[in-house]
Amino acid sequence: MEILPQKYLDAVREPDQTVNPLFAFLGMEVVEITPDRAVLRLPVKPELIQGAGVAAGGILAALLDETMAHAVLGGNSPGELTTTVDMNVSYFRPVNENATLTCEAHVTKRGKRIIFAEATVQNNGHQAARATASFMVV
């Protein structure tokens, strides 16, 4: 069943949402979604820790991608869907278990076919990772 972007955005904001299984699985929470901006939070639970004892880089990448995607989606026209086509991630510091990450993203340029966004992950006021991405309008 296809969910229209605005209905999806309304539903994903709910605490016990079921429209985004990845959010539920990882424990991501919506703080804010507005046109061209989104803020998500992720408590780092033990299941997100890799063998070296810190959060896996792929978990941070997923948080960055999802936050940028929701910033993009928040500014899309009704019925306009997008998909990530490219993402570049830089990691600055390790993230330990029990941290609560906050990721903020915004659209930097909205073209007809390609939309550009950037995001940062903060951990206790320190930047843990940053990403840029491009999204294609489909």
Secondary structure as a PSIPRED ss2 file (coil, helix, strand):
# PSIPRED VFORMAT (PSIPRED V4.0)

   1 M C   1.000  0.000  0.000
   2 E C   1.000  0.000  0.000
   3 I C   1.000  0.000  0.000
   4 L C   1.000  0.000  0.000
   5 P H   0.000  1.000  0.000
   6 Q H   0.000  1.000  0.000
   7 K H   0.000  1.000  0.000
   8 Y H   0.000  1.000  0.000
   9 L H   0.000  1.000  0.000
  10 D H   0.000  1.000  0.000
  11 A H   0.000  1.000  0.000
  12 V H   0.000  1.000  0.000
  13 R C   1.000  0.000  0.000
  14 E C   1.000  0.000  0.000
  15 P C   1.000  0.000  0.000
  16 D C   1.000  0.000  0.000
  17 Q C   1.000  0.000  0.000
  18 T C   1.000  0.000  0.000
  19 V C   1.000  0.000  0.000
  20 N C   1.000  0.000  0.000
  21 P H   0.000  1.000  0.000
  22 L H   0.000  1.000  0.000
  23 F H   0.000  1.000  0.000
  24 A H   0.000  1.000  0.000
  25 F H   0.000  1.000  0.000
  26 L H   0.000  1.000  0.000
  27 G C   1.000  0.000  0.000
  28 M C   1.000  0.000  0.000
  29 E E   0.000  0.000  1.000
  30 V E   0.000  0.000  1.000
  31 V E   0.000  0.000  1.000
  32 E E   0.000  0.000  1.000
  33 I E   0.000  0.000  1.000
  34 T E   0.000  0.000  1.000
  35 P C   1.000  0.000  0.000
  36 D C   1.000  0.000  0.000
  37 R E   0.000  0.000  1.000
  38 A E   0.000  0.000  1.000
  39 V E   0.000  0.000  1.000
  40 L E   0.000  0.000  1.000
  41 R E   0.000  0.000  1.000
  42 L E   0.000  0.000  1.000
  43 P E   0.000  0.000  1.000
  44 V C   1.000  0.000  0.000
  45 K C   1.000  0.000  0.000
  46 P H   0.000  1.000  0.000
  47 E H   0.000  1.000  0.000
  48 L H   0.000  1.000  0.000
  49 I E   0.000  0.000  1.000
  50 Q C   1.000  0.000  0.000
  51 G C   1.000  0.000  0.000
  52 A C   1.000  0.000  0.000
  53 G C   1.000  0.000  0.000
  54 V C   1.000  0.000  0.000
  55 A E   0.000  0.000  1.000
  56 A C   1.000  0.000  0.000
  57 G H   0.000  1.000  0.000
  58 G H   0.000  1.000  0.000
  59 I H   0.000  1.000  0.000
  60 L H   0.000  1.000  0.000
  61 A H   0.000  1.000  0.000
  62 A H   0.000  1.000  0.000
  63 L H   0.000  1.000  0.000
  64 L H   0.000  1.000  0.000
  65 D H   0.000  1.000  0.000
  66 E H   0.000  1.000  0.000
  67 T H   0.000  1.000  0.000
  68 M H   0.000  1.000  0.000
  69 A H   0.000  1.000  0.000
  70 H H   0.000  1.000  0.000
  71 A H   0.000  1.000  0.000
  72 V H   0.000  1.000  0.000
  73 L H   0.000  1.000  0.000
  74 G H   0.000  1.000  0.000
  75 G H   0.000  1.000  0.000
  76 N C   1.000  0.000  0.000
  77 S C   1.000  0.000  0.000
  78 P C   1.000  0.000  0.000
  79 G C   1.000  0.000  0.000
  80 E C   1.000  0.000  0.000
  81 L C   1.000  0.000  0.000
  82 T E   0.000  0.000  1.000
  83 T E   0.000  0.000  1.000
  84 T E   0.000  0.000  1.000
  85 V E   0.000  0.000  1.000
  86 D E   0.000  0.000  1.000
  87 M E   0.000  0.000  1.000
  88 N E   0.000  0.000  1.000
  89 V E   0.000  0.000  1.000
  90 S E   0.000  0.000  1.000
  91 Y E   0.000  0.000  1.000
  92 F C   1.000  0.000  0.000
  93 R C   1.000  0.000  0.000
  94 P C   1.000  0.000  0.000
  95 V C   1.000  0.000  0.000
  96 N C   1.000  0.000  0.000
  97 E C   1.000  0.000  0.000
  98 N C   1.000  0.000  0.000
  99 A C   1.000  0.000  0.000
 100 T E   0.000  0.000  1.000
 101 L E   0.000  0.000  1.000
 102 T E   0.000  0.000  1.000
 103 C E   0.000  0.000  1.000
 104 E E   0.000  0.000  1.000
 105 A E   0.000  0.000  1.000
 106 H E   0.000  0.000  1.000
 107 V E   0.000  0.000  1.000
 108 T E   0.000  0.000  1.000
 109 K E   0.000  0.000  1.000
 110 R E   0.000  0.000  1.000
 111 G C   1.000  0.000  0.000
 112 K C   1.000  0.000  0.000
 113 R C   1.000  0.000  0.000
 114 I E   0.000  0.000  1.000
 115 I E   0.000  0.000  1.000
 116 F E   0.000  0.000  1.000
 117 A E   0.000  0.000  1.000
 118 E E   0.000  0.000  1.000
 119 A E   0.000  0.000  1.000
 120 T E   0.000  0.000  1.000
 121 V E   0.000  0.000  1.000
 122 Q E   0.000  0.000  1.000
 123 N E   0.000  0.000  1.000
 124 N C   1.000  0.000  0.000
 125 G C   1.000  0.000  0.000
 126 H E   0.000  0.000  1.000
 127 Q E   0.000  0.000  1.000
 128 A E   0.000  0.000  1.000
 129 A E   0.000  0.000  1.000
 130 R E   0.000  0.000  1.000
 131 A E   0.000  0.000  1.000
 132 T E   0.000  0.000  1.000
 133 A E   0.000  0.000  1.000
 134 S E   0.000  0.000  1.000
 135 F E   0.000  0.000  1.000
 136 M E   0.000  0.000  1.000
 137 V E   0.000  0.000  1.000
 138 V C   1.000  0.000  0.000
